[in-house]
Amino acid sequence: MRSCDVLIVGGGPAGSSAARRLVRSGADVLVLDRESFPRQKLCAGWITPEVVRELEIDLAAYPHRLLTYPRLRMHFGRVQLPVPCVQHSIRRFEFDAWLLARSGASVEQHNVRHIEARDDGYVLDGQYRCRYLIGAGGTRCPVYRELFREANPRASELQIVTLEHEIEYDWHDADCHLWFFSQGLPGYSWYVPKEHGWLNVGVGAIAERMKARGQDIRTHWAQLAAMLERTLAPGARYDPTGYSYYLRGAVEVVRRGNAFITGDAAGLATRDLGEGIGPAVRSGLRAAEAILAGREYRLEDVTGVSLGSIARSMFDRSARAAARAGRRGGVEATRSDTWPMSP
Ligand SMILES: Cc1cc2nc3c(=O)[nH]c(=O)nc-3n(C[C@H](O)[C@H](O)[C@H](O)COP(=O)(O)OP(=O)(O)OC[C@H]3O[C@@H](n4cnc5c(N)ncnc54)[C@H](O)[C@@H]3O)c2cc1C
């Protein structure tokens, strides 16, 4: 039987963040993932400056596609609100594999099915033994299913359904666009360009509310695709795939004995925008720190909202612009540095 100090189920952002912190402190870490990396992960791939900071990524040295937006364009019906701020996009196919390799942990491809709690730790599928166990296996994480589901049942009103596709496309508009509540959608649609001619488009909404309104996500997808054909992405061809995950609810139990749950396994995506990479990274780091320092695993500083982060980025940007203008002898901020801006 293979033994290790810490076994992490899932090599996404939660798992690789925890792995890196633990390996750097000398722990013997094994990551099991049912997929072989690089693997496809349905995700728009928008990341915040906080994610870049927490992961200690040197943007100039990141070896894959990374695009920085000077603004987000939020649409509410006919009203367009350009939000000057700094945000980024990556391709998950590249990003997750890079993070996992960078963690320095041992990685094996294995689909975890059964977990047995013993006095001195955990045994997985009769093949792997560990003292600490981190569940970072996303929405269908077996650690959640076997050890945490009873204590934290999923709240159906927090389930999001999505349809998305990432394609090679020679886009011309490099801004990230978000359309809120269009055609009564209880959620939003997105257009997220990636560096060097890749584009991610999708629709996400609260499943229960859509059902109550008699709506179908495929109808919303068709409306988005038709709108993009007329405007931002003429000629693009899609074959979208669906996925569901959970927004942040009352997560009561995140540690049992020496087992932890993190990221989507714990249902931590933000309530307002369904941002899950940031909460996955931070919870993975907090689980690692709890193991290393022998302290409580707490998620108080894992935010449940994204708009605060966007507002912070907006004000940081304005402050930098004001400082630059001050250095230029009081010249007024440029048009794109003002808020609110006209389209
Ligand atoms: C369409 C869509 C768009 C999104 N867009 C964004 C966005 O732009 N920005 C953002 O911040 N968030 C976004 N999210 C949310 C984000 O993708 C997730 O919250 C994030 O990936 C969670 O990270 P994680 O590490 O917890 O789980 P994951 O990234 O899902 O990783 C879990 C890993 O566990 C592995 N695994 C699962 N089961 C097993 C098993 N039994 N045995 C072994 N391994 C297993 C999987 O193969 C996977 O590699 C989006 C989600 C969707 C669906």
The ligand as an ORCA input file, in Angstrom:
! r2SCAN-3c Opt
* xyz 0 1
  C     -18.859     27.018    -16.978
  C     -18.114     27.471    -15.764
  C     -17.457     28.696    -15.797
  C     -16.718     29.114    -14.671
  N     -16.021     30.288    -14.767
  C     -15.252     30.678    -13.715
  C     -14.402     31.804    -13.842
  O     -14.312     32.425    -14.907
  N     -13.661     32.179    -12.765
  C     -13.720     31.504    -11.580
  O     -13.050     31.906    -10.622
  N     -14.501     30.394    -11.456
  C     -15.242     29.951    -12.496
  N     -15.965     28.798    -12.394
  C     -15.861     28.017    -11.172
  C     -14.526     27.267    -11.110
  O     -14.295     26.581    -12.330
  C     -14.509     26.263     -9.956
  O     -15.072     26.864     -8.816
  C     -13.078     25.833     -9.649
  O     -12.551     25.052    -10.703
  C     -13.025     24.994     -8.361
  O     -11.732     24.479     -8.202
  P     -11.501     23.105     -7.405
  O     -10.037     22.914     -7.345
  O     -12.292     23.125     -6.159
  O     -12.179     21.980     -8.306
  P     -11.881     21.526     -9.818
  O     -11.196     22.580    -10.567
  O     -13.189     21.007    -10.328
  O     -10.872     20.307     -9.648
  C     -11.305     19.099     -9.107
  C     -10.396     17.984     -9.596
  O     -10.782     16.785     -8.913
  C     -10.731     15.673     -9.804
  N     -11.631     14.632     -9.311
  C     -12.980     14.658     -9.235
  N     -13.453     13.498     -8.756
  C     -12.369     12.722     -8.502
  C     -12.207     11.396     -8.013
  N     -13.263     10.633     -7.679
  N     -10.957     10.895     -7.881
  C      -9.862     11.642     -8.224
  N      -9.982     12.909     -8.723
  C     -11.208     13.441     -8.851
  C     -11.173     16.282    -11.136
  O     -10.698     15.507    -12.225
  C     -10.546     17.684    -11.077
  O      -9.285     17.715    -11.709
  C     -16.697     28.328    -13.499
  C     -17.361     27.111    -13.468
  C     -18.052     26.679    -14.599
  C     -18.727     25.355    -14.561
*
